[in-house]
Amino acid sequence: MKISVIIVSYNVREFLQQALLSLQQSLKNISHEIFVVDNASSDSTVNMLKRRFHEVKLIENRENVGFARANNQAIARTSGEYICLINPDTIVQENTFSILLDFYQAHPDAGMVGCKILNADGSLQLACRRSYPTPWVAFTKVVGLAALFPKSRLLGRYNLTFLDPEQVAQVEAISGSFMLVKRAAIQAVGGLDEDFFMYGEDLDWCYRIHKAGFNVYYVPDTQIIHFKGESSKKSPFQQRRLFYEAMRLFVRKHLKKGSAFIPSWFLVLAIHVSAGLSYLTEVLKRLVWPLVDFFILSCSLAAAIYLRFRPEFPWQPFLFVHLVYTTIWLTSLAAHGLYAQNRLSGSKAASAIVVGLLINSAFTFFFNQFAFSRKVVLLVGLINLVLIPFWRFGLKWLARKGFGLVSVHLKSLLLRRRSLIVGDRLASEKIIQKMRSSIDGTYLIEGVVLLSAEESDEDVLRIPVVGVVDFLSDIIKRERVHEVIFSTDKLPYDKMLSTVANSLGSQTSFKMVPSDLDVIIGKATIDYIDDIPFVDLDYRLHIPFYQFLKRGFDVMLALWMMLLAAPVYLKMRYFNRAEIQVLPIQLSEKKDMTVEIFSRGAIKFWWFLPALPRIVKGDMSFVGRDFLHTLEDNDIGFSLRPALTGLEHVNRRDGLSPDERKRYHLYYLKNYSPLLDIEIIFKTILKKRF
């Protein structure tokens, strides 16, 4: 066996398919084996491999174990003289491996080689040849000297930009997106360091191979295309965190003593600064909407106070009142989803302002420090009721009716809703055709989710199949969609409703295309695309406002009870020496925790007092699902927090079937209100089931 190729895949099925096809062409005259390690993809990658690439040796992981560990799993099974690590989002030339094997024959000192790597636009990917991030190299990069003087041997070392990209060169490191490594080098240094989850492990491997006496070469006589980061695009915040953690780990491991006149701590500091600036940039992008609202709320409050007290302006009370009033209005706007999927909804903005006005009005009655002018509260509320929805209507109008590129950009950014279609192939084709015929053009179809893995994973009218319905919750997070549209032709209602319930907190809207228009589920809000009605599926606990209400109710009641029952808790715990039980709880399918309670054999009512801090923290709730009941995978109960009581307790008989539990959970999700929680708590107490 000459070459063993290893690909680690995570939710990049379409790219992986193209990579494998290009590898087959490049390796057709070379003895080889291909391993694909799938890190628990939810986009039907495994089904595609089993159906189309029977010769591939597949390793299926049940969870994402990271790049280094996954590669090591395959390295342990390889038999080739050379091992190639290659990313799934790459395309190789037909002569890539033959040229690199010839290079090895001519350079016996080589332990690792890489080739020229191009971006999708044909430009050189600078990371394909680079230096170790020593303090001096990091200094030139951070302060911008490397960018200002790319041709300088002293200042351009970060990406070796002073080298001719067409020149073979002995380098310190190459990119982990393509590495051809001699087995003797791996036997000398071992596999990838699994302390690196993703990023940095390639740099560390190059460093160790170089220290073992082998040379690393950049060979531009052949090239590949790397689409760069298709897996990481699905979760940019997490990938950014992993990148900077990897850099810190590399520094701690290899560069403790620093170098000449730039100390090694400078590199650590530079990494932290770069990470901070990167996160700050992302956060500021997300804060644009609340900052606009904050500016309008501030101006309207200032105007109301000026109109009420002119010509004088009470600055001291204004600053404090401004902080409180504006915080309440911003919280109400956020709770109504105005900073998530409903950014341009004028009606929700108006509703949020009214709710905030009611809360602020209540403050003026109960707290004297806010009661300096009820007229100001009413006036600023009326001004906000006009301005906050108005600027959203105006932006929406510009997006629809604007001119030139501004209109195109705004429409794409603001109006187009990233959508998934869920159904069988035939029904999905029908919906896609109708959506494409819509003049409005506000739906951006990101993919199709099929009902079973047995269906063909070919594109549906040029829309990619991104997975099956069993993994819909993961697909929603991965694709970052705004809406999910169900076809009910072959999808059972209980499956559809369970899927919606299990997506609690996803900030995603759900709609269905009913096959029988007499059947309406959820609130009666309907969009018509041609002759197809899209009916909203509505669960109250999917709405941020109700999530906020429930969380606030839990925290306030828990804090009040902790204060009220503190003497009882101290007496039971330290004087009566009541027995403490530690019970396991499932928070999610993959996450468990423990909770402490008093032994219910000795204490009939106050047994739950030790668990109240868990409610304040948010791990539990007063009302939800039975915290002692063990749930199975994809159980709808996971969409609710474990709780002290719930509809299961109130209606408990001699055991409840899974279907009965599901119906109670669905009812609670759909009809939640603080009054329902209070009713359930009182019924639990009256029935002596606490």
C-alpha positions as CSV (number, residue, x, y, z in Angstrom):
1,M,0.0,0.0,0.0
2,K,1.6,3.3,-1.1
3,I,-0.8,6.0,0.3
4,S,-3.4,6.0,3.0
5,V,-5.8,9.0,2.7
6,I,-7.7,10.3,5.8
7,I,-10.6,12.7,5.7
8,V,-12.4,14.0,8.8
9,S,-15.9,15.1,8.0
10,Y,-18.4,17.1,9.9
11,N,-21.6,18.2,8.1
12,V,-20.0,18.9,4.7
13,R,-21.6,16.2,2.6
14,E,-21.6,18.0,-0.7
15,F,-18.0,19.0,-0.4
16,L,-16.9,15.6,0.8
17,Q,-18.5,14.0,-2.3
18,Q,-16.6,16.2,-4.7
19,A,-13.3,15.6,-2.7
20,L,-13.7,11.8,-3.0
21,L,-14.4,12.0,-6.7
22,S,-11.2,14.1,-7.3
23,L,-9.2,11.7,-5.1
24,Q,-10.4,8.7,-7.1
25,Q,-9.0,10.4,-10.3
26,S,-5.7,11.4,-8.7
27,L,-5.1,8.0,-7.1
28,K,-6.3,5.7,-9.9
29,N,-2.8,4.5,-10.8
30,I,-1.5,4.4,-7.2
31,S,-2.2,1.7,-4.6
32,H,-4.2,3.4,-1.9
33,E,-6.9,3.3,0.7
34,I,-9.3,6.0,1.8
35,F,-10.6,6.5,5.3
36,V,-13.4,8.9,6.2
37,V,-14.0,9.6,9.9
38,D,-17.4,11.1,10.4
39,N,-17.7,13.2,13.5
40,A,-21.5,12.6,14.1
41,S,-22.7,14.6,11.1
42,S,-26.4,15.2,10.9
43,D,-26.6,15.9,7.1
44,S,-26.8,12.3,5.9
45,T,-23.1,12.1,5.2
46,V,-22.9,8.5,6.3
47,N,-25.8,7.4,4.1
48,M,-24.2,9.1,1.1
49,L,-20.9,7.3,1.7
50,K,-22.6,3.9,2.1
51,R,-24.6,4.4,-1.0
52,R,-22.0,5.8,-3.4
53,F,-18.5,5.1,-2.1
54,H,-18.4,1.4,-1.1
55,E,-14.6,1.3,-1.3
56,V,-14.2,4.0,1.4
57,K,-13.3,2.7,4.9
58,L,-15.8,4.5,7.1
59,I,-15.3,5.2,10.8
60,E,-18.5,6.5,12.4
61,N,-18.2,8.5,15.7
62,R,-21.2,9.1,17.9
63,E,-20.0,12.5,18.8
64,N,-17.7,15.2,17.5
65,V,-14.4,14.1,18.9
66,G,-12.4,16.8,17.2
67,F,-9.9,16.9,14.3
68,A,-6.8,15.4,16.0
69,R,-8.5,12.5,17.7
70,A,-10.5,11.6,14.6
71,N,-7.4,11.5,12.5
72,N,-5.6,9.4,15.0
73,Q,-8.4,6.9,14.9
74,A,-7.7,6.4,11.2
75,I,-3.9,6.6,11.4
76,A,-4.0,3.6,13.7
77,R,-5.7,1.5,11.0
78,T,-3.6,2.7,8.0
79,S,-1.1,0.5,6.2
80,G,0.3,2.9,3.6
81,E,3.9,4.0,3.3
82,Y,2.6,7.6,3.2
83,I,-0.4,9.0,5.1
84,C,-2.3,12.0,3.6
85,L,-4.4,14.2,5.8
86,I,-6.8,16.2,3.7
87,N,-9.9,18.3,4.4
88,P,-13.3,17.3,3.0
89,D,-13.7,20.8,1.4
90,T,-10.9,20.3,-1.1
91,I,-10.4,19.3,-4.7
92,V,-7.1,17.7,-5.8
93,Q,-5.5,17.7,-9.3
94,E,-5.1,14.5,-11.1
95,N,-1.3,14.7,-10.8
96,T,-1.1,15.8,-7.2
97,F,0.0,12.5,-5.6
98,S,2.3,11.3,-8.4
99,I,4.2,14.6,-8.3
100,L,4.6,14.6,-4.5
101,L,5.7,10.9,-4.5
102,D,8.4,11.8,-7.0
103,F,9.4,14.6,-4.8
104,Y,9.8,12.2,-1.8
105,Q,12.0,10.0,-3.9
106,A,14.3,12.9,-4.7
107,H,14.3,14.3,-1.1
108,P,14.9,11.4,1.4
109,D,15.2,14.0,4.2
110,A,11.6,15.0,3.8
111,G,9.2,13.9,6.5
112,M,6.2,16.0,5.5
113,V,5.2,17.8,2.3
114,G,2.4,20.1,1.2
115,C,1.5,21.6,-2.1
116,K,0.2,25.0,-3.3
117,I,-3.3,25.6,-1.9
118,L,-5.7,27.9,-3.7
119,N,-8.8,29.7,-2.5
120,A,-12.0,29.2,-4.5
121,D,-11.2,32.5,-6.4
122,G,-7.8,31.2,-7.5
123,S,-5.8,33.3,-5.1
124,L,-3.0,31.7,-3.0
125,Q,-4.0,30.5,0.5
126,L,-1.2,32.0,2.5
127,A,-1.5,29.4,5.3
128,C,-0.1,26.7,3.0
129,R,3.4,27.7,4.1
130,R,4.2,29.5,7.3
131,S,6.5,29.9,10.3
132,Y,6.0,29.1,13.9
133,P,4.3,31.9,15.9
134,T,7.4,32.9,17.9
135,P,7.0,36.2,19.8
136,W,8.9,38.1,17.1
137,V,6.8,36.6,14.3
138,A,3.6,37.3,16.3
139,F,4.7,40.9,17.0
140,T,5.2,41.6,13.2
141,K,1.7,40.2,12.5
142,V,-0.2,41.9,15.3
143,V,1.2,45.4,14.8
144,G,0.7,45.1,11.0
145,L,4.4,45.1,10.0
146,A,3.9,41.8,8.1
147,A,1.2,43.3,6.0
148,L,3.1,46.6,5.4
149,F,6.3,44.8,4.4
150,P,5.3,41.4,2.9
151,K,8.5,41.1,0.9
152,S,10.8,41.6,3.9
153,R,12.6,38.5,5.2
154,L,12.6,40.0,8.6
155,L,9.0,41.2,8.8
156,G,7.2,38.8,6.4
157,R,7.9,35.5,8.1
158,Y,4.3,34.9,9.4
159,N,3.1,33.6,6.0
160,L,6.5,33.6,4.3
161,T,5.2,36.2,1.9
162,F,8.7,37.1,0.8
163,L,9.1,33.7,-0.9
164,D,8.1,33.1,-4.5
165,P,4.9,31.1,-4.4
166,E,6.2,29.1,-7.4
167,Q,9.4,28.1,-5.7
168,V,10.0,24.8,-3.8
169,A,11.0,25.8,-0.2
170,Q,11.9,24.1,3.1
171,V,9.5,25.7,5.6
172,E,8.6,25.4,9.3
173,A,5.0,24.5,8.8
174,I,2.3,23.7,6.2
175,S,-1.5,23.7,6.4
176,G,-3.4,20.9,7.9
177,S,-5.9,21.0,5.0
178,F,-3.4,18.9,3.0
179,M,-0.4,17.1,4.5
180,L,1.4,14.1,3.0
181,V,3.5,12.5,5.8
182,K,6.0,9.7,5.7
183,R,5.1,6.8,8.0
184,A,8.6,6.8,9.4
185,A,8.0,10.4,10.6
186,I,4.8,9.4,12.3
187,Q,6.5,6.5,14.0
188,A,9.1,8.8,15.3
189,V,6.8,11.5,16.8
190,G,3.4,9.8,17.2
191,G,0.1,11.1,15.9
192,L,-1.6,14.4,16.4
193,D,-1.8,15.9,19.9
194,E,-5.4,15.3,21.0
195,D,-5.2,18.2,23.4
196,F,-5.9,20.3,20.3
197,F,-9.6,19.9,19.5
198,M,-9.5,21.8,16.3
199,Y,-6.8,24.2,14.9
200,G,-3.1,24.2,16.0
201,E,-2.7,20.5,15.8
202,D,-1.1,20.8,12.4
203,L,1.4,23.4,13.6
204,D,2.2,21.3,16.6
205,W,2.8,18.2,14.3
206,C,5.1,20.1,12.0
207,Y,7.1,21.3,15.0
208,R,7.5,17.8,16.4
209,I,8.4,16.3,13.1
210,H,11.0,19.0,12.5
211,K,12.5,18.4,16.0
212,A,12.7,14.7,15.2
213,G,15.2,15.5,12.4
214,F,12.8,15.5,9.3
215,N,12.3,18.4,7.0
216,V,9.0,20.0,6.0
217,Y,8.6,21.1,2.3
218,Y,6.3,23.3,0.4
219,V,6.0,22.0,-3.2
220,P,4.1,24.2,-5.6
221,D,4.5,21.9,-8.6
222,T,1.0,20.8,-8.0
223,Q,-2.0,22.4,-6.4
224,I,-5.4,21.8,-4.7
225,I,-8.4,24.0,-4.2
226,H,-9.5,24.5,-0.5
227,F,-12.9,26.1,0.1
228,K,-11.7,26.8,3.6
229,G,-13.7,26.4,6.7
230,E,-17.0,25.0,5.5
231,S,-17.5,23.0,8.7
232,S,-16.6,26.0,10.9
233,K,-18.9,28.4,9.1
234,K,-21.8,26.7,10.9
235,S,-20.7,27.9,14.3
236,P,-18.3,30.9,13.9
237,F,-18.2,31.9,17.6
238,Q,-17.3,28.4,18.7
239,Q,-14.7,28.0,16.0
240,R,-13.1,31.4,16.9
241,R,-12.9,30.3,20.5
242,L,-11.3,27.0,19.5
243,F,-8.7,28.8,17.3
244,Y,-7.5,31.1,20.0
245,E,-7.4,28.3,22.6
246,A,-5.3,26.3,20.2
247,M,-2.8,29.1,19.8
248,R,-2.5,29.5,23.6
249,L,-1.9,25.8,23.9
250,F,0.9,25.8,21.3
251,V,2.6,28.7,23.1
252,R,2.4,27.0,26.5
253,K,3.7,23.7,25.0
254,H,6.6,24.9,22.8
255,L,7.5,28.5,23.4
256,K,7.9,28.9,27.2
257,K,11.4,30.4,27.1
258,G,10.6,33.0,24.4
259,S,13.2,34.5,22.2
260,A,15.8,37.3,21.8
261,F,14.3,40.6,22.9
262,I,10.6,39.9,22.6
263,P,9.4,37.8,25.6
264,S,7.1,34.8,25.1
265,W,4.4,36.4,27.3
266,F,3.9,39.0,24.5
267,L,2.6,36.3,22.2
268,V,0.1,35.1,24.9
269,L,-1.0,38.8,25.3
270,A,-1.2,39.2,21.5
271,I,-3.5,36.1,21.3
272,H,-5.8,37.4,24.0
273,V,-5.9,40.9,22.4
274,S,-6.7,39.4,19.0
275,A,-9.3,37.2,20.4
276,G,-10.9,40.1,22.3
277,L,-11.0,42.3,19.2
278,S,-12.5,39.4,17.1
279,Y,-15.2,38.8,19.6
280,L,-15.9,42.5,20.0
281,T,-16.4,42.8,16.3
282,E,-18.9,40.0,16.2
283,V,-20.7,41.4,19.3
284,L,-20.9,44.9,17.8
285,K,-22.5,43.5,14.7
286,R,-25.2,41.9,16.8
287,L,-25.7,45.1,18.9
288,V,-26.5,47.3,15.9
289,W,-30.3,46.9,16.3
290,P,-30.5,47.4,20.1
291,L,-28.1,50.4,19.8
292,V,-30.5,52.1,17.3
293,D,-33.4,51.5,19.6
294,F,-31.4,52.7,22.6
295,F,-30.6,56.0,20.7
296,I,-34.3,56.5,19.8
297,L,-35.5,55.6,23.4
298,S,-32.9,58.1,24.8
299,C,-34.0,60.9,22.5
300,S,-37.7,60.4,23.1
301,L,-37.2,60.4,26.9
302,A,-35.1,63.5,26.7
303,A,-37.8,65.2,24.4
304,A,-40.6,64.2,26.8
305,I,-38.8,65.6,29.8
306,Y,-37.9,68.8,28.0
307,L,-41.6,69.3,26.9
308,R,-42.8,68.7,30.5
309,F,-40.2,70.8,32.4
310,R,-39.0,73.4,29.9
311,P,-37.1,75.6,30.0
312,E,-35.2,73.7,32.7
313,F,-34.0,70.1,32.3
314,P,-33.6,67.9,35.5
315,W,-30.4,66.1,34.5
316,Q,-29.8,64.1,37.7
317,P,-33.2,62.3,37.8
318,F,-33.1,62.0,34.0
319,L,-29.9,59.9,34.1
320,F,-31.3,57.4,36.6
321,V,-34.8,57.3,35.2
322,H,-33.3,56.9,31.7
323,L,-31.4,53.9,32.8
324,V,-34.4,52.1,34.3
325,Y,-37.0,53.0,31.7
326,T,-34.7,52.3,28.7
327,T,-33.6,48.9,30.2
328,I,-37.2,47.9,30.6
329,W,-38.1,48.8,27.0
330,L,-35.1,47.1,25.5
331,T,-35.8,44.0,27.6
332,S,-39.4,44.0,26.3
333,L,-38.2,44.4,22.7
334,A,-35.7,41.6,23.1
335,A,-38.4,39.4,24.7
336,H,-40.6,39.9,21.7
337,G,-37.8,38.7,19.4
338,L,-37.0,42.0,17.8
339,Y,-33.3,41.2,17.9
340,A,-33.6,37.7,16.6
341,Q,-36.0,36.5,13.9
342,N,-38.5,39.4,14.0
343,R,-36.1,42.4,13.6
344,L,-38.4,44.3,11.2
345,S,-41.7,43.4,12.7
346,G,-43.5,46.7,13.3
347,S,-46.4,45.0,15.1
348,K,-44.2,43.2,17.5
349,A,-42.3,46.4,18.1
350,A,-45.5,48.2,19.0
351,S,-46.6,45.3,21.3
352,A,-43.2,45.5,23.0
353,I,-43.5,49.2,23.6
354,V,-47.0,48.8,25.1
355,V,-45.8,46.1,27.4
356,G,-42.8,48.2,28.5
357,L,-45.1,51.2,29.0
358,L,-47.3,49.2,31.3
359,I,-44.3,48.0,33.4
360,N,-42.8,51.5,33.5
361,S,-46.2,53.0,34.5
362,A,-46.4,50.4,37.3
363,F,-43.0,51.6,38.5
364,T,-44.1,55.2,38.8
365,F,-47.0,54.1,41.1
366,F,-45.0,51.8,43.4
367,F,-41.6,53.5,43.6
368,N,-41.4,57.2,44.5
369,Q,-38.1,57.8,42.8
370,F,-39.7,57.2,39.4
371,A,-42.9,59.1,40.1
372,F,-41.6,62.6,39.4
373,S,-43.9,62.8,36.4
374,R,-46.4,60.3,35.1
375,K,-47.0,62.6,32.2
376,V,-43.5,62.0,31.1
377,V,-44.0,58.2,31.1
378,L,-47.2,58.5,29.1
379,L,-45.7,61.0,26.6
380,V,-42.4,59.1,26.1
381,G,-44.5,55.9,25.6
382,L,-46.6,57.5,22.9
383,I,-43.4,58.8,21.2
384,N,-41.8,55.4,21.3
385,L,-45.0,53.8,20.0
386,V,-44.6,55.9,16.9
387,L,-40.8,55.9,16.4
388,I,-39.7,52.4,17.2
389,P,-42.1,50.6,14.8
390,F,-41.7,53.5,12.3
391,W,-38.0,53.1,11.7
392,R,-38.5,49.4,11.1
393,F,-41.4,50.1,8.6
394,G,-39.1,52.6,6.9
395,L,-36.2,50.2,6.6
396,K,-38.5,47.5,5.3
397,W,-39.9,50.0,2.7
398,L,-36.4,50.9,1.6
399,A,-35.6,47.3,1.2
400,R,-38.6,46.7,-1.0
401,K,-38.8,50.0,-2.9
402,G,-35.2,51.3,-2.7
403,F,-32.9,52.0,-5.6
404,G,-30.0,50.2,-7.1
405,L,-27.5,48.1,-5.1
406,V,-28.7,49.5,-1.8
407,S,-32.1,47.9,-2.4
408,V,-30.6,44.6,-3.4
409,H,-28.3,44.5,-0.3
410,L,-31.1,45.5,2.1
411,K,-33.5,43.0,0.7
412,S,-31.0,40.2,1.0
413,L,-29.9,41.2,4.5
414,L,-33.3,42.1,6.0
415,L,-36.1,40.6,4.2
416,R,-35.0,37.2,2.9
417,R,-35.8,34.5,5.5
418,R,-33.4,31.6,5.5
419,S,-35.8,28.6,5.3
420,L,-35.8,24.8,5.4
421,I,-38.4,22.6,3.7
422,V,-39.3,19.4,5.6
423,G,-41.2,16.7,3.7
424,D,-40.9,14.0,1.1
425,R,-39.2,14.8,-2.3
426,L,-42.5,15.2,-4.2
427,A,-44.1,17.6,-1.7
428,S,-40.8,19.5,-1.3
429,E,-40.6,20.0,-5.1
430,K,-44.1,21.5,-5.2
431,I,-43.4,23.9,-2.3
432,I,-40.1,25.0,-3.8
433,Q,-41.7,25.7,-7.2
434,K,-44.4,27.8,-5.6
435,M,-42.0,29.7,-3.4
436,R,-39.8,30.5,-6.5
437,S,-42.8,31.9,-8.3
438,S,-43.5,34.3,-5.5
439,I,-43.0,37.9,-6.6
440,D,-42.1,38.9,-3.1
441,G,-39.0,36.7,-3.1
442,T,-38.5,36.9,0.7
443,Y,-37.8,33.2,1.2
444,L,-34.2,32.0,0.8
445,I,-34.4,28.2,0.7
446,E,-31.3,26.8,2.4
447,G,-32.1,23.2,2.1
448,V,-34.5,20.3,2.1
449,V,-34.9,17.9,5.1
450,L,-36.3,14.5,4.0
451,L,-38.5,12.2,6.0
452,S,-36.2,9.2,6.0
453,A,-32.6,8.1,5.1
454,E,-34.0,5.7,2.5
455,E,-34.9,8.6,0.2
456,S,-32.4,9.6,-2.4
457,D,-30.1,12.5,-1.2
458,E,-29.9,14.0,-4.7
459,D,-30.6,17.8,-4.8
460,V,-34.3,18.8,-5.0
461,L,-34.7,21.3,-7.9
462,R,-31.1,22.4,-7.2
463,I,-31.7,22.8,-3.5
464,P,-29.4,20.6,-1.4
465,V,-30.7,17.9,0.9
466,V,-29.2,18.8,4.3
467,G,-30.4,15.8,6.3
468,V,-33.4,13.9,7.6
469,V,-36.1,14.9,10.0
470,D,-34.7,12.9,12.9
471,F,-31.8,15.4,13.1
472,L,-33.9,18.5,12.5
473,S,-32.9,20.2,15.8
474,D,-29.2,19.9,14.9
475,I,-29.8,21.0,11.3
476,I,-31.6,24.2,12.5
477,K,-28.6,25.1,14.6
478,R,-26.1,24.2,11.9
479,E,-27.8,26.1,9.1
480,R,-28.9,29.0,11.3
481,V,-32.3,29.2,9.6
482,H,-35.1,31.6,10.4
483,E,-38.1,29.4,9.4
484,V,-38.9,25.7,9.0
485,I,-41.8,24.8,6.6
486,F,-43.4,21.4,7.1
487,S,-45.3,19.5,4.4
488,T,-48.0,17.5,6.1
489,D,-48.7,15.2,3.2
490,K,-46.7,12.3,4.7
491,L,-45.3,13.7,7.9
492,P,-47.4,12.6,10.9
493,Y,-48.7,15.5,13.0
494,D,-47.3,14.1,16.3
495,K,-43.9,13.9,14.6
496,M,-44.2,17.4,13.4
497,L,-45.4,18.8,16.7
498,S,-42.8,16.9,18.7
499,T,-40.1,18.4,16.4
500,V,-41.4,21.9,17.0
501,A,-41.5,21.3,20.8
502,N,-38.0,20.0,20.9
503,S,-36.7,23.1,19.2
504,L,-37.5,25.3,22.2
505,G,-35.1,28.2,22.4
506,S,-34.0,28.0,18.7
507,Q,-35.4,31.4,17.8
508,T,-36.9,29.7,14.7
509,S,-40.4,30.1,13.3
510,F,-42.3,27.0,12.2
511,K,-45.0,26.9,9.5
512,M,-46.8,24.1,7.8
513,V,-48.5,23.5,4.5
514,P,-51.6,21.6,5.4
515,S,-52.9,18.9,3.1
516,D,-56.4,19.3,4.5
517,L,-57.2,23.0,4.9
518,D,-59.9,22.2,7.5
519,V,-57.1,21.3,9.9
520,I,-55.5,24.3,11.4
521,I,-52.8,23.8,14.1
522,G,-51.4,26.7,16.1
523,K,-52.4,30.3,15.7
524,A,-54.3,31.3,12.6
525,T,-51.6,33.4,10.9
526,I,-51.4,32.4,7.3
527,D,-49.0,33.5,4.5
528,Y,-50.1,32.6,0.9
529,I,-47.4,31.8,-1.7
530,D,-49.5,31.5,-4.8
531,D,-52.2,29.1,-3.8
532,I,-50.3,27.4,-1.0
533,P,-51.2,28.6,2.5
534,F,-48.4,28.6,5.1
535,V,-49.9,28.2,8.6
536,D,-47.9,29.3,11.6
537,L,-47.2,26.6,14.3
538,D,-47.2,28.4,17.6
539,Y,-46.1,27.3,21.0
540,R,-46.1,30.0,23.6
541,L,-42.9,28.8,25.2
542,H,-41.1,29.2,21.9
543,I,-41.8,33.0,22.1
544,P,-38.9,34.9,23.9
545,F,-41.5,37.0,25.8
546,Y,-43.0,34.0,27.5
547,Q,-39.6,32.4,28.1
548,F,-38.7,35.6,29.9
549,L,-42.0,35.6,31.9
550,K,-41.4,32.0,33.0
551,R,-37.8,32.5,33.9
552,G,-38.7,35.7,35.9
553,F,-41.6,33.8,37.7
554,D,-39.2,31.0,38.7
555,V,-36.5,33.3,40.0
556,M,-38.7,35.5,42.0
557,L,-40.7,32.6,43.5
558,A,-37.5,30.7,44.3
559,L,-35.8,33.7,46.0
560,W,-39.0,34.5,48.0
561,M,-39.2,30.9,49.2
562,M,-35.5,30.8,50.0
563,L,-36.0,33.9,52.2
564,L,-39.3,32.7,53.7
565,A,-38.2,29.2,54.4
566,A,-34.6,29.9,55.5
567,P,-35.4,29.1,59.2
568,V,-37.1,25.9,58.2
569,Y,-34.1,24.9,56.0
570,L,-31.6,25.7,58.8
571,K,-33.6,23.7,61.4
572,M,-34.0,20.7,59.1
573,R,-30.4,20.7,57.9
574,Y,-28.4,21.5,61.1
575,F,-30.7,20.7,64.1
576,N,-32.8,17.8,62.9
577,R,-29.9,16.5,60.7
578,A,-32.4,15.6,57.9
579,E,-31.0,13.1,55.4
580,I,-29.9,14.7,52.1
581,Q,-30.6,12.7,48.9
582,V,-28.5,13.3,45.8
583,L,-30.6,12.4,42.7
584,P,-29.5,12.3,39.0
585,I,-31.3,14.5,36.5
586,Q,-31.3,14.5,32.7
587,L,-30.9,18.1,31.4
588,S,-30.7,17.0,27.8
589,E,-30.0,13.9,25.7
590,K,-26.2,14.2,26.4
591,K,-26.0,16.2,29.6
592,D,-26.8,15.1,33.2
593,M,-26.6,16.7,36.6
594,T,-27.4,16.0,40.2
595,V,-29.7,17.7,42.6
596,E,-30.0,17.6,46.4
597,I,-33.3,17.2,48.2
598,F,-34.4,16.3,51.7
599,S,-35.4,12.7,52.2
600,R,-39.1,12.6,51.5
601,G,-39.6,9.9,54.1
602,A,-38.8,12.3,56.9
603,I,-40.1,15.5,55.4
604,K,-43.4,15.7,53.7
605,F,-43.6,19.2,52.3
606,W,-40.3,21.1,52.5
607,W,-38.2,18.3,50.8
608,F,-37.5,20.5,47.8
609,L,-35.7,23.4,49.7
610,P,-32.1,22.3,48.8
611,A,-33.1,22.3,45.1
612,L,-34.2,26.0,45.1
613,P,-30.7,27.3,44.1
614,R,-30.9,25.0,41.0
615,I,-34.1,26.9,40.0
616,V,-32.4,30.3,40.5
617,K,-29.5,29.1,38.4
618,G,-31.9,28.0,35.6
619,D,-31.2,24.2,35.7
620,M,-34.7,23.5,37.0
621,S,-38.1,25.1,37.2
622,F,-41.1,25.0,39.5
623,V,-43.3,23.7,36.7
624,G,-42.2,21.5,33.8
625,R,-41.4,17.9,33.3
626,D,-40.9,15.3,36.0
627,F,-37.3,15.6,37.1
628,L,-37.1,12.0,38.2
629,H,-38.4,10.5,35.0
630,T,-35.8,9.1,32.6
631,L,-36.4,10.2,29.1
632,E,-35.4,8.5,25.9
633,D,-33.6,10.0,22.9
634,N,-35.6,12.7,21.0
635,D,-38.3,12.6,23.8
636,I,-40.3,15.8,23.6
637,G,-39.8,16.2,27.4
638,F,-36.3,17.5,26.8
639,S,-37.8,20.7,25.5
640,L,-38.9,21.5,29.1
641,R,-36.7,22.0,32.2
642,P,-36.9,19.3,34.9
643,A,-39.2,20.6,37.5
644,L,-40.7,20.1,41.0
645,T,-44.2,19.7,39.6
646,G,-46.2,19.8,36.4
647,L,-49.2,18.4,34.6
648,E,-47.8,14.9,35.0
649,H,-47.9,15.3,38.8
650,V,-51.4,16.9,38.9
651,N,-52.9,14.2,36.6
652,R,-50.7,11.3,37.9
653,R,-52.4,7.9,38.1
654,D,-50.8,4.4,38.3
655,G,-48.1,5.2,35.8
656,L,-48.3,7.3,32.6
657,S,-47.6,6.0,29.1
658,P,-45.1,7.9,26.9
659,D,-47.9,9.1,24.7
660,E,-49.7,10.6,27.8
661,R,-46.6,12.3,28.9
662,K,-46.1,13.7,25.4
663,R,-49.6,15.1,25.4
664,Y,-49.1,16.8,28.7
665,H,-45.8,18.3,27.6
666,L,-47.3,19.6,24.3
667,Y,-50.3,21.1,26.1
668,Y,-48.0,22.9,28.6
669,L,-45.8,24.3,25.8
670,K,-48.7,25.5,23.8
671,N,-50.8,27.0,26.6
672,Y,-48.2,28.3,29.1
673,S,-48.9,31.4,31.2
674,P,-47.8,32.4,34.7
675,L,-51.4,31.8,35.8
676,L,-51.2,28.2,34.5
677,D,-48.0,27.7,36.6
678,I,-49.7,29.1,39.7
679,E,-52.8,26.8,39.1
680,I,-50.5,23.7,38.7
681,I,-48.6,24.6,41.9
682,F,-51.8,25.1,43.9
683,K,-53.4,21.9,42.6
684,T,-50.2,20.0,43.5
685,I,-50.3,21.4,47.0
686,L,-54.1,20.7,47.4
687,K,-53.6,17.1,46.1
688,K,-50.7,16.7,48.5
689,R,-48.3,15.8,45.6
690,F,-45.5,18.1,46.4
